[in-house]
């Protein structure tokens, strides 16, 4: 899954960092956040681009149908198969769950590729220092869905973002 756009590779790198997966799950499950939209906002921040809540809604509008019909649908099936009812439990159900997990990840990659192709980073928002842009973009994400993000999740994402950007800066 290392193929794909610069955005996809950024997302994989960020998601592997301590605290990021549980923070994403919290924001997704508690607030209905599309993690791919948030990762897009953080990728733009890594390019020094701060975007607005209306920008977030525009990006979301591009991928909403795909997210609902593909990503969320596959996620629902994968989660259901964590503990399938008898007589479906067992190795065969586990193998099916693993295949669906691969399909779900590929579905997310395709969603990210659509966002990446939407327009170049410099065509989004205004220029800011990357860490400041990340703070502003997380706020725009929250505002676009009418949520207040958990402080712990927000801090974990910003810390991981800062570490990732610092590691990539020569």
C-alpha positions as CSV (number, residue, x, y, z in Angstrom):
1,X,0.0,0.0,0.0
2,X,3.0,2.3,-0.3
3,X,2.1,3.2,-3.8
4,X,-0.1,6.2,-4.4
5,X,0.2,10.0,-4.1
6,X,2.4,12.0,-1.9
7,X,-0.8,12.6,0.2
8,X,-1.4,8.9,0.6
9,X,2.3,8.3,1.7
10,X,2.0,11.2,4.2
11,X,-1.1,9.7,5.6
12,X,0.5,6.3,6.1
13,X,3.5,7.9,7.8
14,X,1.3,10.0,10.1
15,X,-1.0,7.1,10.9
16,X,1.9,4.9,12.0
17,X,2.9,7.4,14.7
18,X,2.2,6.9,18.4
19,X,-1.3,8.1,19.4
20,X,-2.6,8.7,16.0
21,X,-4.7,5.6,15.4
22,X,-6.7,5.9,18.6
23,X,-7.1,9.6,18.2
24,X,-8.5,9.1,14.7
25,X,-10.9,6.4,15.9
26,X,-12.1,8.7,18.7
27,X,-12.7,11.6,16.3
28,X,-14.4,9.3,13.8
29,X,-16.6,7.4,16.2
30,X,-17.5,10.3,18.6
31,X,-17.9,13.1,16.1
32,X,-18.5,11.5,12.7
33,X,-15.2,12.9,11.3
34,X,-14.0,11.5,8.0
35,X,-10.5,10.7,8.9
36,X,-9.4,11.0,5.3
37,X,-10.6,14.6,5.2
38,X,-8.7,15.4,8.4
39,X,-5.6,13.7,7.0
40,X,-6.0,15.8,3.9
41,X,-6.2,19.0,6.0
42,X,-3.0,17.9,7.8
43,X,-1.2,17.1,4.5
44,X,-2.1,20.6,3.3
45,X,-0.8,22.0,6.5
46,X,2.5,20.1,5.9
47,X,2.6,22.2,2.7
48,X,2.0,25.4,4.7
49,X,-1.6,25.7,3.7
50,X,-4.3,26.8,6.1
51,X,-7.8,26.1,4.9
52,X,-11.3,27.1,6.0
53,X,-14.4,25.2,7.1
54,X,-16.0,25.9,3.7
55,X,-12.9,24.5,2.0
56,X,-13.3,21.4,4.2
57,X,-17.0,21.1,3.1
58,X,-16.0,21.5,-0.6
59,X,-13.5,18.6,-0.2
60,X,-16.0,16.6,1.7
61,X,-18.6,17.1,-1.0
62,X,-16.3,15.6,-3.6
63,X,-15.9,12.3,-1.7
64,X,-19.0,12.0,0.5
65,X,-20.8,9.6,-1.8
66,X,-17.8,7.4,-2.1
67,X,-17.2,7.5,1.6
68,X,-20.7,6.4,2.5
69,X,-21.2,3.8,-0.2
70,X,-17.7,2.3,-0.1
71,X,-15.5,3.2,2.8
72,X,-18.2,3.2,5.5
73,X,-20.0,0.2,4.1
74,X,-16.8,-1.8,4.1
75,X,-15.9,-0.6,7.6
76,X,-19.3,-1.7,8.8
77,X,-18.9,-5.2,7.4
78,X,-15.4,-5.5,8.8
79,X,-16.5,-4.4,12.2
80,X,-19.5,-6.8,12.1
81,X,-17.1,-9.7,11.3
82,X,-15.1,-9.1,14.5
83,X,-17.6,-11.2,16.3
84,X,-19.9,-12.9,13.7
85,X,-22.8,-15.0,14.9
86,X,-22.8,-18.7,14.8
87,X,-22.5,-20.6,12.5
88,X,-20.4,-18.0,10.8
89,X,-17.7,-17.6,13.4
90,X,-14.3,-19.2,12.9
91,X,-11.4,-19.2,10.5
92,X,-13.4,-18.6,7.3
93,X,-15.1,-15.5,8.8
94,X,-11.7,-14.2,10.0
95,X,-10.2,-14.7,6.5
96,X,-13.1,-12.8,5.0
97,X,-12.7,-10.0,7.5
98,X,-9.0,-9.8,6.5
99,X,-9.9,-9.5,2.8
100,X,-12.5,-6.8,3.6
101,X,-9.9,-4.9,5.6
102,X,-7.7,-4.8,2.5
103,X,-10.6,-3.7,0.4
104,X,-11.5,-1.0,2.9
105,X,-7.9,0.4,3.0
106,X,-7.9,0.4,-0.9
107,X,-11.2,2.2,-0.8
108,X,-9.7,4.9,1.5
109,X,-6.7,5.2,-0.8
110,X,-8.9,5.9,-3.7
111,X,-10.8,8.5,-1.7
112,X,-7.5,10.2,-0.9
113,X,-6.3,10.0,-4.5
114,X,-9.5,11.9,-5.5
115,X,-8.8,14.6,-2.9
116,X,-5.2,14.8,-4.0
117,X,-6.3,15.3,-7.7
118,X,-8.9,17.9,-6.8
119,X,-6.4,20.8,-7.1
120,X,-2.7,21.5,-6.2
121,X,-1.9,22.3,-2.5
122,X,-1.0,25.9,-3.4
123,X,-4.5,26.5,-4.6
124,X,-5.9,25.8,-1.1
125,X,-6.3,28.4,1.6
126,X,-3.6,30.8,2.7
127,X,0.1,30.3,3.6
128,X,1.0,29.7,7.2
129,X,3.8,28.0,9.1
130,X,3.0,24.2,9.0
131,X,2.4,23.7,12.7
132,X,0.1,26.8,12.8
133,X,-1.6,25.6,9.6
134,X,-2.2,22.2,11.3
135,X,-3.8,23.8,14.3
136,X,-6.0,26.0,12.1
137,X,-6.9,23.1,9.8
138,X,-8.0,20.8,12.7
139,X,-10.1,23.7,13.9
140,X,-11.6,24.0,10.4
141,X,-12.3,20.2,10.4
142,X,-14.1,20.5,13.7
143,X,-16.1,23.6,12.6
144,X,-17.1,22.0,9.3
145,X,-18.9,19.1,11.2
146,X,-20.1,21.2,14.2
147,X,-17.9,19.5,16.7
148,X,-15.4,20.3,19.4
149,X,-12.5,17.8,19.2
150,X,-11.3,16.1,22.3
151,X,-8.2,17.9,23.6
152,X,-6.2,14.6,24.0
153,X,-6.9,13.5,20.4
154,X,-6.2,16.9,19.1
155,X,-2.9,17.2,21.0
156,X,-1.8,13.7,19.9
157,X,-2.4,14.5,16.2
158,X,-0.6,17.8,16.5
159,X,2.4,16.2,18.3
160,X,2.6,13.5,15.7
161,X,2.3,16.0,12.9
162,X,5.0,18.2,14.3
163,X,7.4,15.2,14.7
164,X,6.7,14.0,11.2
165,X,7.2,17.4,9.6
166,X,10.4,18.0,11.7
167,X,11.7,14.6,10.6
168,X,11.1,15.5,6.9
169,X,12.7,19.0,7.2
170,X,16.4,19.0,6.2
